[in-house]
Amino acid sequence: MQIPRLHPDTIEEIKQRADIVDVVSEHVLLRKRGKDFVGLCPFHDEKSPSFTVSQTKQMYYCFGCQAGGNAIKFLMDLGKRSFAEVVLDLARRYQVSVQTLEPEQRQELQRQLSLREQLYEVLASTAQFYQHALRQSQGQKASHYLRSNRRLKEETIQQFGLGYAPTGWETLYRYLVEDRHYPVQLVEKAGLIKSRKEGGGYYDVFRDRLMIPIRDVQGRVIGFGGRTLTDEQPKYLNSPETELFSKGKTLFALDLAKTGISQLDQAIVVEGYFDAIALHAAGITNAVASLGTALSLEQVRLVLRYTESKQLILNFDADKAGTNAAERAISEIADLAYKGEVQLKILNLPNGKDADEYLHTHTPEDYGELLANAPLWLDWQIQQIIKDRDLRQATDFQQVTQQLVKLLKNITNSDTRNYYVSYCAEILSLGDSRLIPLRVENLLTQIAPTAAISIKPLPGRREWNGGRRSQSRQFAQRGEPPHATGSSIPTSDGFANAKGDRGLLDLAEALLLRIYLHCPEQRQVIMATLDERDLEFSLSHHRYLWRQILESTGEQVDLISSLQDRYLELSEEIDFVSHLFHLNEKSKKEILRTPQVIQAAIACMERVLREKRYRHFLELWQETDPDVEPERWQSYYQAFYAEKLRLQELDRQRQFSIIDLL
């Protein structure tokens, strides 16, 4: 359901009525300490309380894990729920009238909420009907299948609410419409019946099938999966898309697995319903299933809410179909994996078995050992590339190399890429260690020619372009400015140990935004300096926050409170910037000498930009022949040398001595 944007008055009234101590006390045992309350943080394991709740400020903050925010943020993080869901729940609890920005939207919202509540009721009644039918004589075949074929115990059958859809064409229809008096249109919208094309009337969607309820993360039935007990096709039939159910946005058993995922800090995704059920029955409670469809990005984001380290293990079948499914899933979430936003591993069970089959002949401990040794997705893909290939054959060698280069090109982290370049070079060297340096150079040259600039040629190999490019190479090595690839910043500020352009930029931009939020007297200076140097925030989450800041400029409001409300409602990246809204002892020290810190942070931001320009002009200069285009060769030289001097000046600006801090 698309919830219209809520009216600010509604949000403000909820914030005023929902006392944070009352809200938090339902989930955390709080004790009075001075004017505040303290307790054990619900967001990380701790033995001594570092979680504080301020009733006067209506805010919470954990000094252990830096979680913080208001009552709405607390419930969002605790239940992994959206802003709108939490606000609507609090509105119902505190009897706040919900307003949206347009009267028409308000009416539509109320209509949708009413429809959804009715659909939940119909689906819950249907689940009970199927469970009852399983225990009748007509459900004996389905019951026998569960106990004999799937080896499930009664407690597991009840835990998952498994049932049976009778064979009749109108059995469920008569129960829901004639006996329970639900409107026929409502039952149809729930995806349980369909209208006949001829002759009028309706018929049941599921007939003579073993029924598996599909629940949302709160445990409410939103649809069903039905497995045939005959040769009927398809073997598995899911509910159609409805107001409540969307296959691409739902994971089976997540309601039961979310606690296990959080505790183990790891999520397992399998293909089938019974794979997930078998794992839970074996005590492996962090498993979910993808409803038999290709794993989508939305499903991945959904399950990653519950794991701090973002560790995801795909346990798909090892046959060709399972391998293809794994490849499709990897392609769907590759961007997240390359950025390090998900730690993706691939588990293929021995002999092509699925999880259910494997646990029939092995122990949960055996499965756990395989999980622990599951390869990272890049290692798995490399193994798939070289599988059944003879690298001693020229054609296979060339094709494998091309596929490896394509894979390596997408790795943005230089340390990770260097590791896998060496790993692939070892594979291509076929055990001959003397060939590894050559294979490394060849791979680097194909991945990014400039990446190989510091690789010395092997003895006996001729320099390219008659030696002139060799001089360019040597100049590049001698002329590279200090910290050219990003390094530690010798200052006392909070980004003292950043490595790499990304880390340097992230910490510098974050520090500048924190100063802007918490030091109103410096806001004009920051704006003027950024404008003067024509600098912008480069990272998407910082750029989005800055845009929200600019939109709030001039409003007579508490900037931090206003931004938090707006951010909670509109942004999916709140976790990336939420720490900027709070000051702990460390961050207070970071901005103790604000003018010097502003200078250093802006110098770091400009340095990343200048570094790219420096490399660009250096590359152009190296590729230009001075005999053919002497003027262009000279202009490129002057351009990259000017950037080099500016880099050195910026390095001086981002350093401030102990005298500056006294």
C-alpha positions as CSV (number, residue, x, y, z in Angstrom):
1,M,0.0,0.0,0.0
2,Q,1.3,3.4,-0.9
3,I,0.7,5.6,2.2
4,P,0.2,9.3,1.3
5,R,2.7,11.6,2.9
6,L,1.4,12.4,6.4
7,H,0.6,15.9,7.5
8,P,3.3,17.5,9.7
9,D,0.6,18.3,12.3
10,T,-0.1,14.6,12.7
11,I,3.5,13.8,13.2
12,E,4.0,16.6,15.7
13,E,0.9,15.7,17.7
14,I,2.1,12.1,17.9
15,K,5.5,13.2,19.1
16,Q,3.8,15.3,21.8
17,R,1.5,12.5,23.0
18,A,3.9,9.6,22.7
19,D,6.1,10.0,25.8
20,I,9.5,8.3,25.0
21,V,9.8,6.8,28.5
22,D,6.5,5.1,28.1
23,V,7.3,3.8,24.6
24,V,10.8,2.6,25.5
25,S,9.7,1.1,28.8
26,E,7.6,-1.5,27.0
27,H,10.8,-2.9,25.5
28,V,13.6,-1.9,28.0
29,L,13.8,-2.1,31.8
30,L,14.6,1.6,32.7
31,R,15.9,2.9,36.0
32,K,15.9,6.5,37.1
33,R,19.3,8.1,37.3
34,G,19.3,11.8,38.0
35,K,17.0,13.5,35.6
36,D,17.3,10.7,32.9
37,F,16.6,7.0,32.7
38,V,19.1,4.2,31.9
39,G,18.9,0.6,30.8
40,L,20.5,-2.1,28.7
41,C,20.6,-1.2,25.1
42,P,18.2,-3.3,22.9
43,F,20.3,-2.7,19.8
44,H,23.5,-4.5,21.0
45,D,24.6,-6.9,23.7
46,E,25.9,-5.3,26.9
47,K,26.2,-6.2,30.5
48,S,26.3,-2.7,32.0
49,P,23.7,-0.1,30.9
50,S,24.9,2.6,28.5
51,F,21.4,3.3,27.0
52,T,20.0,6.6,28.3
53,V,16.5,8.1,27.8
54,S,15.9,11.8,28.4
55,Q,12.3,12.7,29.2
56,T,12.9,16.4,28.9
57,K,14.5,16.1,25.5
58,Q,12.2,13.2,24.4
59,M,15.3,11.5,23.0
60,Y,17.3,8.3,23.6
61,Y,21.0,7.7,23.0
62,C,23.3,4.7,23.5
63,F,26.9,5.5,24.4
64,G,27.9,2.0,23.4
65,C,26.6,1.7,19.9
66,Q,25.7,5.3,19.2
67,A,22.0,4.5,18.4
68,G,19.8,7.5,19.1
69,G,16.7,9.4,18.1
70,N,13.1,10.0,19.2
71,A,10.2,7.6,20.0
72,I,9.4,7.1,16.3
73,K,13.0,6.3,15.5
74,F,13.2,3.9,18.4
75,L,10.3,1.8,17.2
76,M,11.5,2.0,13.6
77,D,14.9,0.5,14.5
78,L,13.6,-2.0,17.0
79,G,11.0,-3.5,14.7
80,K,12.7,-2.7,11.4
81,R,9.6,-0.9,10.2
82,S,9.0,2.1,8.0
83,F,8.3,5.6,9.3
84,A,4.7,5.6,8.1
85,E,3.9,2.2,9.7
86,V,5.2,3.4,13.1
87,V,3.4,6.7,12.9
88,L,0.1,5.0,12.0
89,D,0.5,2.5,14.9
90,L,1.2,5.3,17.4
91,A,-1.7,7.3,16.0
92,R,-4.0,4.4,16.7
93,R,-2.5,3.9,20.2
94,Y,-2.8,7.5,21.2
95,Q,-6.0,8.1,19.3
96,V,-4.5,10.8,17.0
97,S,-6.5,11.7,14.0
98,V,-4.5,10.9,10.9
99,Q,-4.2,13.7,8.3
100,T,-2.5,13.7,5.0
101,L,-1.5,16.6,2.8
102,E,-4.7,16.3,0.7
103,P,-8.3,15.6,1.7
104,E,-8.6,13.1,-1.2
105,Q,-5.5,11.3,0.0
106,R,-6.8,11.2,3.5
107,Q,-10.0,9.5,2.4
108,E,-8.1,7.0,0.2
109,L,-5.8,6.2,3.1
110,Q,-8.7,5.4,5.4
111,R,-10.3,3.3,2.7
112,Q,-7.1,1.3,2.1
113,L,-6.5,0.8,5.9
114,S,-10.1,-0.6,6.3
115,L,-9.7,-2.9,3.3
116,R,-6.3,-4.2,4.5
117,E,-7.8,-5.0,8.0
118,Q,-10.6,-6.9,6.4
119,L,-8.2,-8.9,4.1
120,Y,-6.1,-9.8,7.1
121,E,-9.3,-11.2,8.8
122,V,-10.4,-13.2,5.8
123,L,-6.9,-14.7,5.3
124,A,-6.6,-15.6,9.0
125,S,-10.0,-17.4,8.8
126,T,-8.8,-19.2,5.7
127,A,-5.6,-20.4,7.4
128,Q,-7.7,-21.9,10.2
129,F,-10.0,-23.5,7.7
130,Y,-7.1,-25.2,5.9
131,Q,-5.5,-26.3,9.3
132,H,-8.8,-27.9,10.3
133,A,-9.2,-29.7,7.0
134,L,-5.7,-31.3,7.4
135,R,-7.0,-33.1,10.5
136,Q,-10.1,-34.5,8.8
137,S,-10.4,-37.7,6.8
138,Q,-10.1,-35.8,3.5
139,G,-6.7,-34.4,4.7
140,Q,-5.1,-37.8,5.5
141,K,-3.1,-37.9,2.3
142,A,-1.6,-34.4,2.9
143,S,-1.0,-35.3,6.6
144,H,0.8,-38.5,5.6
145,Y,3.0,-36.6,3.1
146,L,4.1,-34.2,5.8
147,R,5.0,-36.9,8.3
148,S,6.4,-39.5,6.0
149,N,7.9,-37.8,3.0
150,R,8.9,-34.6,4.8
151,R,9.5,-36.2,8.2
152,L,7.9,-33.2,10.0
153,K,6.8,-33.4,13.7
154,E,3.4,-32.1,14.8
155,E,5.0,-29.1,16.5
156,T,6.6,-28.0,13.2
157,I,3.3,-28.5,11.4
158,Q,1.6,-26.3,13.9
159,Q,4.4,-23.7,14.0
160,F,4.1,-23.1,10.3
161,G,0.3,-23.5,10.3
162,L,0.4,-26.1,7.5
163,G,-3.0,-27.2,6.2
164,Y,-5.0,-28.8,3.4
165,A,-7.3,-27.3,0.7
166,P,-10.2,-29.8,0.0
167,T,-10.8,-31.1,-3.5
168,G,-14.2,-29.4,-4.1
169,W,-14.4,-26.4,-6.5
170,E,-16.4,-24.3,-4.1
171,T,-15.6,-25.6,-0.6
172,L,-13.8,-22.6,0.6
173,Y,-16.2,-20.2,-1.2
174,R,-19.1,-21.7,0.6
175,Y,-17.4,-21.5,4.0
176,L,-16.3,-17.9,3.7
177,V,-19.2,-16.4,1.8
178,E,-22.2,-18.5,2.8
179,D,-21.2,-19.6,6.3
180,R,-19.0,-16.7,7.5
181,H,-20.8,-14.1,5.4
182,Y,-17.7,-12.3,4.0
183,P,-18.4,-10.2,0.9
184,V,-17.6,-12.2,-2.2
185,Q,-15.6,-9.2,-3.6
186,L,-13.4,-9.2,-0.5
187,V,-12.7,-12.9,-0.7
188,E,-11.8,-12.4,-4.4
189,K,-9.4,-9.5,-3.5
190,A,-7.7,-11.8,-1.0
191,G,-6.7,-14.1,-3.9
192,L,-8.7,-17.0,-2.7
193,I,-11.4,-17.4,-5.3
194,K,-11.9,-16.5,-9.0
195,S,-15.0,-15.7,-11.0
196,R,-16.0,-18.2,-13.6
197,K,-15.6,-17.1,-17.2
198,E,-18.9,-18.8,-18.2
199,G,-22.1,-19.3,-16.3
200,G,-21.3,-17.0,-13.4
201,G,-20.3,-17.8,-9.9
202,Y,-16.9,-18.4,-8.4
203,Y,-14.4,-21.3,-7.8
204,D,-11.6,-21.9,-5.3
205,V,-8.1,-21.0,-6.4
206,F,-6.6,-23.8,-4.3
207,R,-8.0,-27.4,-4.5
208,D,-6.5,-30.7,-3.3
209,R,-3.3,-29.1,-2.3
210,L,-1.1,-29.0,0.8
211,M,-1.4,-25.4,2.0
212,I,1.5,-23.3,3.4
213,P,0.5,-19.9,4.9
214,I,2.8,-17.0,3.9
215,R,3.1,-14.4,6.6
216,D,4.5,-10.9,6.8
217,V,7.2,-9.9,9.3
218,Q,4.5,-9.3,12.0
219,G,3.2,-12.9,11.6
220,R,0.0,-12.0,9.8
221,V,-1.2,-14.3,6.9
222,I,-0.9,-12.4,3.6
223,G,-1.1,-15.3,1.1
224,F,-0.6,-19.0,0.6
225,G,1.6,-21.5,-1.3
226,G,-0.1,-24.7,-2.4
227,R,1.8,-27.9,-3.2
228,T,0.1,-30.5,-5.4
229,L,-0.4,-34.0,-4.0
230,T,-0.8,-35.4,-7.5
231,D,0.9,-34.9,-10.9
232,E,-1.0,-31.6,-11.4
233,Q,1.1,-28.7,-12.7
234,P,2.4,-26.4,-11.5
235,K,3.8,-28.4,-8.5
236,Y,3.7,-25.2,-6.4
237,L,1.0,-22.5,-6.8
238,N,1.3,-19.2,-5.0
239,S,-1.5,-16.7,-4.2
240,P,-1.9,-14.0,-6.9
241,E,-0.6,-10.5,-6.3
242,T,-3.0,-8.7,-3.9
243,E,-3.2,-5.6,-1.7
244,L,-1.2,-7.5,0.9
245,F,0.9,-10.0,-1.0
246,S,3.7,-9.4,-3.5
247,K,6.1,-12.3,-4.3
248,G,9.0,-10.1,-5.1
249,K,8.7,-8.2,-1.8
250,T,8.1,-11.1,0.6
251,L,10.3,-13.8,2.1
252,F,8.8,-17.0,3.5
253,A,9.4,-17.6,7.3
254,L,10.9,-14.2,7.9
255,D,8.5,-13.7,10.8
256,L,10.0,-16.8,12.5
257,A,13.6,-16.2,11.3
258,K,14.1,-12.5,12.2
259,T,15.1,-13.2,15.8
260,G,17.6,-15.9,14.8
261,I,19.0,-13.7,12.1
262,S,19.6,-10.9,14.6
263,Q,21.1,-13.3,17.2
264,L,23.4,-15.1,14.7
265,D,24.0,-11.9,12.7
266,Q,23.6,-14.0,9.5
267,A,20.7,-14.8,7.1
268,I,20.3,-17.9,5.0
269,V,18.2,-17.8,1.9
270,V,17.0,-21.1,0.4
271,E,14.8,-21.7,-2.7
272,G,11.8,-23.7,-1.4
273,Y,9.3,-23.6,1.4
274,F,10.3,-27.0,2.7
275,D,13.9,-26.2,2.7
276,A,13.2,-23.3,5.1
277,I,10.8,-25.5,7.2
278,A,13.4,-28.3,7.5
279,L,16.1,-25.9,8.6
280,H,13.9,-24.4,11.3
281,A,12.8,-27.9,12.4
282,A,16.5,-28.8,12.8
283,G,17.1,-25.7,15.0
284,I,18.6,-23.6,12.3
285,T,16.3,-20.6,12.8
286,N,17.9,-17.9,10.6
287,A,16.6,-19.3,7.3
288,V,14.1,-17.8,4.9
289,A,12.9,-18.8,1.4
290,S,12.5,-16.8,-1.7
291,L,9.0,-18.2,-2.7
292,G,10.4,-20.0,-5.7
293,T,11.2,-16.8,-7.7
294,A,14.5,-15.0,-8.5
295,L,15.7,-13.2,-5.4
296,S,15.0,-9.5,-5.7
297,L,16.8,-6.5,-4.4
298,E,13.8,-5.6,-2.3
299,Q,13.8,-9.1,-0.7
300,V,17.5,-8.7,0.1
301,R,17.0,-5.3,1.7
302,L,14.2,-6.7,3.7
303,V,16.2,-9.5,5.3
304,L,19.4,-7.4,5.7
305,R,17.5,-5.2,8.2
306,Y,18.0,-7.9,10.8
307,T,21.7,-8.5,10.5
308,E,24.3,-6.0,11.7
309,S,27.2,-7.3,9.6
310,K,24.9,-7.8,6.6
311,Q,26.0,-11.4,6.1
312,L,23.8,-13.2,3.6
313,I,24.3,-16.9,2.5
314,L,22.5,-18.2,-0.6
315,N,21.8,-21.9,-0.3
316,F,20.3,-22.7,-3.7
317,D,20.3,-26.2,-5.3
318,A,23.6,-27.2,-6.8
319,D,22.0,-28.4,-10.1
320,K,21.9,-26.2,-13.2
321,A,18.7,-24.5,-12.2
322,G,20.0,-23.7,-8.8
323,T,23.3,-22.4,-10.2
324,N,21.3,-20.1,-12.6
325,A,19.2,-18.9,-9.7
326,A,22.3,-18.1,-7.7
327,E,23.7,-16.2,-10.7
328,R,20.5,-14.2,-11.1
329,A,20.5,-13.4,-7.5
330,I,24.1,-12.2,-7.6
331,S,23.4,-10.0,-10.6
332,E,20.5,-8.5,-8.7
333,I,22.5,-7.5,-5.7
334,A,26.0,-7.2,-7.1
335,D,26.1,-3.5,-6.7
336,L,25.5,-3.9,-2.9
337,A,28.1,-6.6,-2.7
338,Y,30.8,-4.6,-4.6
339,K,30.2,-1.7,-2.3
340,G,30.5,-3.9,0.7
341,E,26.9,-3.3,1.8
342,V,26.3,-7.0,2.0
343,Q,28.7,-9.9,2.8
344,L,27.4,-12.4,0.3
345,K,28.3,-16.1,0.4
346,I,27.2,-19.0,-1.7
347,L,26.6,-22.5,-0.3
348,N,26.1,-25.5,-2.7
349,L,25.4,-28.7,-0.8
350,P,27.2,-31.9,-1.8
351,N,25.7,-34.2,-4.4
352,G,23.3,-31.5,-5.7
353,K,21.0,-31.9,-2.7
354,D,18.7,-29.2,-1.3
355,A,18.6,-28.3,2.4
356,D,15.6,-30.6,3.1
357,E,17.2,-33.6,1.4
358,Y,20.6,-33.0,3.1
359,L,19.1,-32.9,6.6
360,H,17.5,-36.3,6.0
361,T,20.9,-37.9,6.1
362,H,23.1,-35.4,7.9
363,T,23.0,-33.6,11.2
364,P,22.4,-29.8,11.8
365,E,26.1,-29.7,12.9
366,D,27.2,-31.0,9.5
367,Y,25.1,-28.2,7.8
368,G,26.6,-25.6,10.2
369,E,30.1,-26.7,9.2
370,L,29.2,-26.2,5.5
371,L,27.8,-22.8,6.3
372,A,31.0,-21.8,8.1
373,N,33.1,-22.8,5.1
374,A,30.8,-21.3,2.4
375,P,32.9,-19.3,-0.1
376,L,32.4,-15.6,-0.7
377,W,30.4,-14.9,-3.8
378,L,33.5,-13.7,-5.8
379,D,35.3,-17.0,-5.0
380,W,32.2,-18.9,-6.0
381,Q,31.9,-17.0,-9.3
382,I,35.6,-17.6,-10.1
383,Q,35.1,-21.3,-9.5
384,Q,32.1,-21.2,-11.8
385,I,34.1,-19.5,-14.5
386,I,37.0,-22.1,-14.4
387,K,34.7,-25.1,-13.9
388,D,35.1,-27.7,-16.6
389,R,37.7,-25.5,-18.4
390,D,41.1,-26.7,-19.5
391,L,43.4,-23.7,-19.1
392,R,46.1,-25.5,-21.1
393,Q,43.9,-25.0,-24.2
394,A,44.3,-21.5,-25.8
395,T,40.6,-21.0,-26.4
396,D,39.6,-21.9,-22.8
397,F,42.4,-19.8,-21.4
398,Q,41.4,-16.8,-23.4
399,Q,37.7,-17.1,-22.5
400,V,38.4,-17.6,-18.8
401,T,40.7,-14.6,-18.8
402,Q,38.1,-12.4,-20.4
403,Q,35.4,-13.5,-17.9
404,L,37.8,-12.9,-15.0
405,V,38.7,-9.5,-16.2
406,K,35.0,-8.6,-16.5
407,L,34.5,-9.7,-12.9
408,L,37.6,-7.9,-11.6
409,K,36.7,-4.6,-13.3
410,N,33.6,-4.2,-11.1
411,I,35.6,-4.4,-7.8
412,T,36.0,-0.8,-6.7
413,N,37.9,-1.4,-3.5
414,S,41.6,-1.4,-4.4
415,D,42.7,-3.8,-1.6
416,T,40.0,-6.3,-2.6
417,R,40.8,-6.0,-6.3
418,N,44.5,-6.5,-5.7
419,Y,43.8,-9.6,-3.6
420,Y,41.6,-11.1,-6.4
421,V,44.0,-10.1,-9.1
422,S,46.7,-12.1,-7.4
423,Y,44.4,-15.0,-6.8
424,C,43.3,-15.1,-10.4
425,A,46.9,-14.8,-11.5
426,E,47.8,-17.9,-9.5
427,I,45.0,-19.8,-11.2
428,L,46.1,-18.7,-14.6
429,S,49.7,-19.6,-13.8
430,L,48.8,-23.3,-13.5
431,G,51.2,-23.8,-10.6
432,D,54.2,-22.1,-12.2
433,S,55.0,-19.3,-9.7
434,R,57.4,-17.7,-12.2
435,L,54.4,-16.7,-14.3
436,I,52.4,-15.0,-11.6
437,P,54.0,-11.5,-12.0
438,L,53.3,-11.7,-15.7
439,R,49.7,-12.8,-15.2
440,V,49.3,-10.0,-12.6
441,E,50.5,-7.3,-15.1
442,N,48.4,-8.7,-17.9
443,L,45.3,-8.7,-15.7
444,L,45.9,-5.2,-14.4
445,T,46.5,-3.9,-17.9
446,Q,43.2,-5.2,-19.1
447,I,41.3,-4.1,-16.0
448,A,42.6,-0.5,-16.0
449,P,45.8,0.5,-17.9
450,T,46.6,3.2,-15.4
451,A,46.5,0.7,-12.6
452,A,49.6,-1.0,-14.0
453,I,51.7,2.2,-14.1
454,S,53.7,1.3,-11.0
455,I,54.3,-2.3,-12.1
456,K,58.0,-2.7,-13.2
457,P,58.5,-4.6,-16.4
458,L,59.9,-8.1,-16.1
459,P,63.7,-8.4,-16.8
460,G,64.4,-8.7,-20.5
461,R,61.1,-7.1,-21.6
462,R,61.4,-4.0,-23.8
463,E,59.9,-0.7,-22.6
464,W,57.1,0.5,-24.8
465,N,57.4,3.4,-27.2
466,G,61.1,3.4,-27.5
467,G,61.8,4.5,-23.9
468,R,59.9,7.8,-24.0
469,R,56.9,6.2,-22.2
470,S,59.4,4.7,-19.8
471,Q,60.6,8.2,-18.8
472,S,56.9,9.2,-18.3
473,R,56.5,6.2,-16.1
474,Q,59.5,7.0,-14.0
475,F,58.4,10.7,-13.8
476,A,55.0,9.5,-12.6
477,Q,56.6,7.4,-9.9
478,R,58.8,10.2,-8.7
479,G,56.3,12.9,-9.1
480,E,53.4,11.2,-7.3
481,P,52.4,13.6,-4.5
482,P,52.4,12.4,-0.9
483,H,49.3,10.3,0.0
484,A,48.3,10.2,-3.7
485,T,46.0,7.2,-3.1
486,G,44.6,8.5,0.1
487,S,46.3,8.1,3.5
488,S,46.1,9.0,7.1
489,I,45.6,12.7,8.0
490,P,48.1,13.8,10.6
491,T,45.6,15.9,12.5
492,S,43.7,15.6,15.8
493,D,40.4,15.5,14.1
494,G,37.9,12.6,13.8
495,F,39.2,11.4,10.4
496,A,42.8,10.9,11.4
497,N,43.0,7.3,10.1
498,A,41.0,7.4,6.9
499,K,42.4,5.3,4.1
500,G,41.5,5.7,0.5
501,D,39.6,8.5,-1.3
502,R,36.2,7.1,-0.3
503,G,37.1,6.8,3.4
504,L,38.7,10.3,3.4
505,L,35.8,11.9,1.7
506,D,33.2,10.1,3.9
507,L,34.8,11.2,7.1
508,A,35.5,14.8,6.0
509,E,32.0,15.4,4.7
510,A,30.4,13.8,7.8
511,L,32.5,16.0,10.1
512,L,31.6,19.2,8.1
513,L,27.9,18.3,8.3
514,R,28.1,17.6,12.0
515,I,29.7,21.0,12.6
516,Y,26.9,22.6,10.5
517,L,24.2,20.9,12.5
518,H,25.6,21.6,16.0
519,C,27.5,24.9,15.6
520,P,24.9,27.5,14.2
521,E,27.5,30.2,14.4
522,Q,29.7,28.4,11.8
523,R,26.9,27.8,9.2
524,Q,27.5,30.9,7.2
525,V,31.3,30.2,7.1
526,I,30.7,26.7,5.8
527,M,28.2,27.8,3.1
528,A,30.5,30.6,1.9
529,T,33.6,28.5,1.8
530,L,31.9,25.7,-0.1
531,D,30.5,28.3,-2.6
532,E,33.8,30.0,-3.0
533,R,35.6,26.8,-3.8
534,D,32.7,25.5,-5.9
535,L,32.6,22.3,-3.8
536,E,29.6,19.9,-3.4
537,F,29.0,16.9,-1.2
538,S,30.0,13.9,-3.3
539,L,28.5,10.9,-1.4
540,S,24.8,10.3,-2.0
541,H,23.7,10.2,1.6
542,H,25.6,13.4,2.5
543,R,24.4,15.1,-0.6
544,Y,20.8,14.2,0.2
545,L,21.1,15.5,3.8
546,W,22.7,18.8,2.5
547,R,19.8,19.2,0.1
548,Q,17.4,18.8,3.1
549,I,19.4,21.4,5.0
550,L,19.3,23.9,2.2
551,E,15.5,23.4,1.9
552,S,15.2,24.1,5.7
553,T,17.3,27.2,5.6
554,G,15.3,30.2,6.8
555,E,12.7,28.2,8.6
556,Q,12.2,29.2,12.2
557,V,12.5,25.7,13.5
558,D,14.9,23.5,15.4
559,L,17.0,22.4,12.4
560,I,18.1,19.0,13.9
561,S,14.5,18.0,15.0
562,S,13.1,19.2,11.7
563,L,15.6,17.2,9.6
564,Q,15.2,14.1,11.7
565,D,11.4,14.1,11.1
566,R,11.8,14.7,7.4
567,Y,14.6,12.1,7.1
568,L,12.7,9.4,8.9
569,E,9.8,9.9,6.6
570,L,11.5,10.2,3.2
571,S,14.9,8.6,3.3
572,E,15.9,4.9,3.1
573,E,19.5,5.8,4.2
574,I,18.8,7.1,7.7
575,D,21.4,4.7,9.1
576,F,24.2,6.4,7.1
577,V,23.6,9.8,8.7
578,S,21.7,9.3,12.0
579,H,24.9,9.5,14.0
580,L,25.4,13.1,12.8
581,F,22.4,14.3,14.8
582,H,24.0,13.4,18.1
583,L,27.2,14.4,19.9
584,N,29.1,12.1,22.2
585,E,32.3,12.9,24.0
586,K,34.5,11.9,21.0
587,S,32.5,14.0,18.5
588,K,32.5,17.0,20.9
589,K,36.3,16.9,21.0
590,E,36.4,16.6,17.2
591,I,34.7,20.0,16.8
592,L,36.5,21.6,19.7
593,R,38.5,23.9,17.5
594,T,35.9,24.4,14.8
595,P,37.7,26.9,12.4
596,Q,40.7,24.6,12.1
597,V,38.5,21.5,11.7
598,I,36.4,23.2,9.0
599,Q,39.6,24.1,7.1
600,A,40.9,20.6,7.3
601,A,37.5,19.0,6.3
602,I,37.0,21.2,3.3
603,A,40.6,20.7,2.3
604,C,40.0,16.9,2.4
605,M,36.9,17.3,0.2
606,E,38.8,19.5,-2.3
607,R,41.7,17.1,-2.2
608,V,39.7,14.1,-3.4
609,L,38.4,16.2,-6.4
610,R,41.9,17.5,-7.2
611,E,43.4,14.0,-7.0
612,K,41.0,12.9,-9.7
613,R,42.0,15.9,-11.9
614,Y,45.7,15.2,-11.2
615,R,45.4,11.6,-12.4
616,H,43.3,12.6,-15.4
617,F,45.9,15.1,-16.7
618,L,48.8,12.8,-15.8
619,E,47.2,10.1,-17.9
620,L,46.6,12.4,-20.8
621,W,50.2,13.7,-20.6
622,Q,51.6,10.1,-20.7
623,E,49.5,9.2,-23.7
624,T,50.5,12.2,-25.7
625,D,53.6,12.0,-28.0
626,P,55.7,15.2,-27.5
627,D,57.2,14.9,-31.0
628,V,53.8,14.8,-32.7
629,E,51.8,17.2,-30.4
630,P,54.4,19.2,-28.4
631,E,52.0,22.0,-27.4
632,R,49.3,19.6,-26.1
633,W,52.0,17.6,-24.3
634,Q,53.3,20.8,-22.6
635,S,49.7,21.9,-21.6
636,Y,48.9,18.6,-20.0
637,Y,52.2,18.7,-18.2
638,Q,51.5,22.2,-16.8
639,A,47.9,21.1,-15.9
640,F,48.9,18.1,-13.9
641,Y,51.8,19.9,-12.3
642,A,49.5,22.7,-11.2
643,E,47.2,20.1,-9.7
644,K,50.1,18.5,-7.9
645,L,51.1,21.9,-6.3
646,R,47.5,22.4,-5.2
647,L,47.4,19.0,-3.7
648,Q,50.5,19.8,-1.7
649,E,48.9,23.1,-0.5
650,L,45.7,21.2,0.5
651,D,47.9,18.7,2.5
652,R,49.2,21.6,4.4
653,Q,45.7,23.0,5.0
654,R,44.4,19.7,6.4
655,Q,47.2,19.6,9.0
656,F,47.1,21.6,12.1
657,S,49.7,21.4,14.8
658,I,49.4,21.0,18.6
659,I,49.9,24.8,18.8
660,D,46.6,25.3,17.0
661,L,44.8,23.1,19.6
662,L,46.2,24.9,22.7
